[in-house]
């Protein structure tokens, strides 16, 4: 288990969530723990983030830092790690939203420590999983 997967695993354990996935802005999985259909989820996370950025820009509200979707059975939380990396957390319905956000913020800070300064400029030099 690499450092990124360890952080995601700790996030899932701390929040009793279902899965966590780290993706780049192009929708490729960087790291994932517990995600089924991770390649599909990665693309959807990147797409949602991109649409949120466009919507926010059109409303002149600045960049999107984080957002969540409440479903009938849980939450999907997205948070920007840097300009080119987004973390997604899939949580259960009984989870406390404030705690999810607190742990997500802490995980983002930890993940940021693993990314080089070049990662914020657009080239992730990580072991990105290829789409099969």
N, C-alpha and C positions, 0 to 999 in steps of 0.2 A: 504494500500500500504506500503510495507516494504522499508527500506532504499535503497536496491539494485534496486528495481523497480522504486523508485523515481529518482535515478541517471539516469537510462535508459530512463525514461520518459522525464527528462530534456534534455538529449542528443538528443532525437528525436525532441523535441520541438525547441531546439536551432538550429538544422540543417535542419529542415523540412524534416526529413527522414521518411521512412515507418515503420521501426521496428529496435529494438535492442534486442540482446539476449546474455546472459552470460551463458557459458557452462563450464563443467569440461572437463578434458582431455580424459575422457571415453565417452564423447558425451551425457552426461545427462544435462538437462536444470537446471540451478541454479536460474535464473530469466529471465523474458521475458516481453517485452511490444510491442504490435502490431504485433507480429509474427504469421502468419498462419502456420499450420503444424510445430509447434515449435520443436517437438521431432525429426522430420526428419531433420530440419535445424540444430539442435544441433549436430546430428551425422555427418552431412556433414561438419560443421565448425571444429569439432574435427579431422575429417579425413583430411581435407585440411591442417590444421595446422600440423598434424603429417607428411603428405607427404612433406610439405614445410621444416620441420625440417630435414627429411631424405635427401632431395635434397640438402639443404644447407650444411649438414654435409659431404655428398659425394663430394661436391665441395670445402670443407674445408673453408667455409665462415662464420662459427660460427652459433649461434642460430638465429632463426627467431624472430624478434621483432614485425613486422607488415607486412601485405601485402594487396593488393587490387586487385579485379577483375573488369574490366570495361566491362559492357554488353551493348547491344543495348539500354536498357532503364534505366540504372543506374549503381550503384556501389555496390559491397560487400567488406567491409573493415573488416579485422581481426586484432586484436591486442592482444598480450599476456599480461595478467594482472599479472600473476605469473607462475611458472612452471606448475601448474595444472589447470589454469583457463584462458579462452579465451573469449574475447568480440567480437561479430559480429554486424556490422551495415549495414543495407540495406537502401541505399539512392537513391534518384531520379537522373535522368540524368542531370538536370539543377543545381545540387549542385556543389559548388566550392570545389574541392578535397583538397586544402590546409586547408580550414576552417573545413572540415570534420575531417581531421587528427588532427588539433589543438584541437577541441572539444573532439575527441576520447581520445587523450592524457590526457586531463583534467579529463575526466570521469574515466579513468584507475587509475589516482592518487587518486581520491575520493573513488573508489571501493576498492583500496588497503587498505585504512584506515579501512574498514569494515571486512577485512579478517585477521584472527589471524596468528601469525607466524607459527602455525602448518599447515595452509593451503598451505604454500609453501613447506612443507615436504611431502605432498601427501594425507592428510586426510582432506577433506573439511567438516567442522562441520557446514554446512549450511542446510537449509531446502530445499534439492534438491527434485524437483518434480519427482514422480515415473512415469514410462512409463506405460500407460494404454493399 
